Amino acid sequence: MPRLDIDTTTMEVAARALAKFKRDYPDRLTIWVEAEDGQLDIKISSIAIHKSGESSSMCDHIYFHKTDGLMEV
């Protein structure tokens, strides 16, 4: 069985990043979240939510742990 190799601090920071992302971008749906080894900055990939069922392009966002900032890249 595969093992999840992530520490509690990274999980807590990722949870804060996702909560902030949901508040700042309510019209986007998170599809991927990742953290680099040894860093607490979180990369979030998302797509726009369209009620008409149209496909949308993916966007990446970076959550900066030290400043609690979120930026689209």
ChimeraX attribute file (.defattr): number of C-alpha atoms within 10 A of each C-alpha:
attribute: neighborCount
match mode: 1-to-1
recipient: residues
	/A:1	3
	/A:2	4
	/A:3	5
	/A:4	6
	/A:5	5
	/A:6	10
	/A:7	8
	/A:8	8
	/A:9	10
	/A:10	20
	/A:11	13
	/A:12	12
	/A:13	19
	/A:14	22
	/A:15	13
	/A:16	16
	/A:17	23
	/A:18	18
	/A:19	11
	/A:20	16
	/A:21	22
	/A:22	14
	/A:23	9
	/A:24	11
	/A:25	12
	/A:26	11
	/A:27	12
	/A:28	17
	/A:29	16
	/A:30	18
	/A:31	11
	/A:32	11
	/A:33	16
	/A:34	14
	/A:35	18
	/A:36	10
	/A:37	9
	/A:38	7
	/A:39	10
	/A:40	19
	/A:41	22
	/A:42	23
	/A:43	23
	/A:44	23
	/A:45	19
	/A:46	21
	/A:47	17
	/A:48	17
	/A:49	15
	/A:50	12
	/A:51	6
	/A:52	6
	/A:53	7
	/A:54	8
	/A:55	10
	/A:56	11
	/A:57	7
	/A:58	13
	/A:59	15
	/A:60	15
	/A:61	16
	/A:62	20
	/A:63	24
	/A:64	17
	/A:65	17
	/A:66	8
	/A:67	7
	/A:68	12
	/A:69	13
	/A:70	19
	/A:71	12
	/A:72	11
	/A:73	9
